[in-house]
Amino acid sequence: MGYLLPAEYVAYGLSSGTTDDWVAMASSLMEAYCRRPSLMVTQYTERMRLTAGAQTVRLSYGPLNAATGASSALVAVQVRYGRPRRGELPDPFREQIAWAFSVPGSWAALDVTTVDVNAQTGELTFPYNFLAVNYNEVEVTYTAGLVTVPVSLKVACAQIVKNAQATPALNVKASRMDTLQMEYFSGQLIDPQVERLLRPYVAERLG
């Protein structure tokens, strides 16, 4: 989607003759830089390993926001006692009990209302079970993103368009017609100012 409406082009410093394809290009670059399919509310599923002795994880995408009609950003949570890695066996006796009461490696649904959610940081804290044995792997399905496009993203989108329009030959660095390849100075389009505006929305822990 475009993060700038046609009626807003002039207000954000673009010429009245700017076409929608410029904004579509800028919006796609913003999503690629933030490493996410959209900056608006989108559903994600992540499988994460818990650190030994910890009951918390931090989600990769933010801010957490419930989808339209939903009461919570958490859609579903599954947990399991996977085979502990080397050094993750603080109490072998308790681990053996956990394996006795569960099918090894099987997933169990966890009530999302029992998970403590920090919407600001995207950190989840999971409850202890009656055996007091930590889960060591979780799979979380949740929704995150923006409900409305903030001014900062509109400014970033407009700036990318300006940078592209100011770069000769559509920002082409090199091309080879025999292999139909083109290289672009994408770094020039997303300048330091745009990077600062996009920083709060860049996905974490993804490379």
C-alpha positions as CSV (number, residue, x, y, z in Angstrom):
1,M,0.0,0.0,0.0
2,G,1.1,3.6,-0.4
3,Y,1.8,5.4,2.8
4,L,1.0,8.8,1.3
5,L,-2.4,9.7,-0.2
6,P,-2.7,11.6,-3.5
7,A,-4.4,14.5,-1.7
8,E,-1.3,14.7,0.6
9,Y,1.4,14.9,-2.1
10,V,1.6,18.7,-2.2
11,A,1.3,19.1,1.5
12,Y,4.4,16.9,2.0
13,G,6.5,18.8,-0.5
14,L,5.9,16.8,-3.7
15,S,4.8,18.3,-6.9
16,S,1.2,18.2,-8.0
17,G,2.4,16.1,-11.0
18,T,3.8,13.3,-8.9
19,T,2.3,10.0,-10.0
20,D,1.2,7.2,-7.7
21,D,3.9,4.8,-8.9
22,W,6.6,7.0,-7.2
23,V,4.8,6.7,-3.9
24,A,4.3,2.9,-4.4
25,M,8.0,2.5,-5.1
26,A,8.9,4.5,-1.9
27,S,6.4,2.5,0.2
28,S,7.9,-0.8,-1.0
29,L,11.4,0.4,-0.1
30,M,10.2,1.4,3.3
31,E,8.7,-2.1,3.9
32,A,11.9,-3.8,2.6
33,Y,14.1,-1.6,4.8
34,C,11.9,-2.5,7.9
35,R,12.0,-6.2,6.8
36,R,8.2,-6.7,7.0
37,P,5.4,-7.2,4.5
38,S,3.5,-4.1,5.7
39,L,3.8,-1.4,8.3
40,M,0.1,-1.6,9.0
41,V,-1.6,-4.2,11.2
42,T,-0.5,-7.7,10.0
43,Q,-0.6,-11.2,11.5
44,Y,2.7,-12.9,12.2
45,T,3.8,-16.3,13.5
46,E,7.1,-16.7,15.3
47,R,8.7,-19.8,16.8
48,M,11.3,-19.0,19.5
49,R,13.5,-20.8,21.9
50,L,13.5,-19.6,25.5
51,T,16.7,-19.0,27.3
52,A,17.3,-21.5,30.0
53,G,15.9,-20.2,33.3
54,A,13.9,-17.4,31.5
55,Q,10.1,-17.2,30.9
56,T,10.2,-14.2,28.5
57,V,10.7,-13.6,24.8
58,R,10.6,-10.4,22.7
59,L,8.7,-10.4,19.5
60,S,10.3,-9.2,16.2
61,Y,7.5,-6.9,15.0
62,G,5.9,-4.0,16.7
63,P,4.0,-2.1,17.8
64,L,1.5,-4.8,19.0
65,N,-2.0,-3.9,17.9
66,A,-5.1,-6.0,17.9
67,A,-6.8,-6.6,14.5
68,T,-10.2,-5.1,13.8
69,G,-12.7,-6.7,16.1
70,A,-10.1,-8.6,18.1
71,S,-9.7,-8.0,21.8
72,S,-5.9,-8.8,22.0
73,A,-2.9,-8.7,19.8
74,L,-2.2,-12.3,20.8
75,V,-4.0,-14.7,18.5
76,A,-2.6,-18.0,19.7
77,V,0.2,-19.3,21.8
78,Q,1.7,-22.8,21.8
79,V,4.4,-24.1,24.1
80,R,6.4,-27.3,24.5
81,Y,9.2,-29.0,26.3
82,G,11.6,-29.6,23.5
83,R,14.8,-31.6,24.1
84,P,17.0,-29.4,26.2
85,R,20.2,-28.2,24.6
86,R,23.6,-28.8,26.2
87,G,23.8,-26.7,29.3
88,E,20.0,-26.2,29.6
89,L,19.4,-28.9,32.2
90,P,19.6,-27.0,35.5
91,D,17.5,-29.7,37.3
92,P,17.4,-33.1,35.5
93,F,14.9,-34.5,38.0
94,R,12.3,-31.9,37.2
95,E,12.9,-32.3,33.5
96,Q,12.3,-36.0,33.7
97,I,9.0,-35.3,35.4
98,A,8.1,-32.9,32.6
99,W,8.8,-35.6,30.0
100,A,6.7,-38.1,32.0
101,F,3.6,-35.9,31.9
102,S,3.9,-34.9,28.2
103,V,4.5,-36.4,24.8
104,P,8.1,-35.5,23.9
105,G,8.2,-32.6,21.5
106,S,4.4,-32.2,21.3
107,W,2.9,-28.7,21.3
108,A,0.2,-27.6,23.8
109,A,-2.0,-24.6,23.4
110,L,-1.6,-21.9,26.1
111,D,-4.4,-19.6,27.2
112,V,-3.4,-16.2,25.8
113,T,-4.9,-14.4,28.7
114,T,-2.3,-16.0,31.0
115,V,0.5,-14.4,29.1
116,D,1.7,-11.0,30.3
117,V,2.2,-8.6,27.4
118,N,4.2,-5.5,27.3
119,A,2.8,-3.7,24.3
120,Q,5.5,-1.0,24.3
121,T,8.5,-3.4,24.1
122,G,6.8,-6.5,22.6
123,E,8.0,-8.6,25.5
124,L,5.9,-11.6,26.6
125,T,6.2,-13.3,30.0
126,F,4.8,-16.8,30.2
127,P,3.3,-18.4,33.4
128,Y,4.9,-21.3,35.3
129,N,3.0,-24.5,35.2
130,F,2.2,-26.6,38.3
131,L,5.5,-28.6,37.9
132,A,7.4,-25.3,38.0
133,V,9.3,-26.4,34.9
134,N,10.0,-23.8,32.3
135,Y,8.8,-24.1,28.7
136,N,11.8,-24.0,26.4
137,E,10.1,-23.4,23.1
138,V,7.1,-21.2,22.1
139,E,5.2,-20.5,19.0
140,V,3.3,-17.2,19.0
141,T,0.7,-15.9,16.5
142,Y,0.0,-12.2,16.9
143,T,-0.9,-9.0,15.1
144,A,1.4,-6.0,15.0
145,G,1.6,-2.8,13.0
146,L,0.0,0.6,12.7
147,V,-3.7,1.3,12.6
148,T,-3.1,4.7,11.0
149,V,-0.1,6.1,9.2
150,P,1.7,8.6,11.4
151,V,3.2,11.8,10.1
152,S,6.7,10.5,10.5
153,L,6.1,7.7,7.9
154,K,4.4,10.2,5.5
155,V,7.5,12.4,5.7
156,A,9.8,9.4,5.2
157,C,7.7,8.3,2.1
158,A,7.8,11.8,0.6
159,Q,11.6,12.1,1.2
160,I,12.3,8.9,-0.6
161,V,10.3,10.1,-3.6
162,K,12.2,13.4,-3.6
163,N,15.5,11.5,-3.4
164,A,14.5,9.2,-6.3
165,Q,13.3,12.1,-8.4
166,A,16.6,14.0,-7.8
167,T,18.7,11.0,-8.8
168,P,19.5,10.8,-12.5
169,A,18.4,7.9,-14.6
170,L,16.0,6.6,-11.9
171,N,18.9,5.9,-9.5
172,V,20.4,3.3,-11.8
173,K,24.0,2.5,-10.9
174,A,24.8,0.0,-13.6
175,S,23.0,-2.1,-16.1
176,R,23.7,-5.1,-18.5
177,M,21.2,-5.6,-21.3
178,D,22.5,-9.0,-22.1
179,T,21.5,-10.4,-18.7
180,L,18.7,-7.9,-18.0
181,Q,20.4,-6.8,-14.7
182,M,20.3,-3.5,-13.0
183,E,21.9,-2.2,-9.8
184,Y,20.5,0.7,-7.8
185,F,21.9,3.1,-5.3
186,S,19.2,2.2,-2.8
187,G,21.2,3.6,0.0
188,Q,20.9,7.1,-1.5
189,L,17.1,6.8,-1.5
190,I,16.9,5.8,2.2
191,D,19.2,8.6,3.6
192,P,20.1,9.1,7.3
193,Q,17.0,11.2,7.9
194,V,14.7,8.5,6.5
195,E,16.5,5.9,8.5
196,R,15.8,7.8,11.7
197,L,12.1,8.0,10.9
198,L,11.9,4.3,10.1
199,R,14.0,3.0,13.0
200,P,11.1,2.4,15.4
201,Y,9.5,0.0,12.8
202,V,12.5,-2.1,11.8
203,A,11.9,-5.8,12.7
204,E,14.2,-7.1,15.4
205,R,16.1,-10.4,15.5
206,L,15.7,-11.1,11.7
207,G,19.3,-11.1,10.5
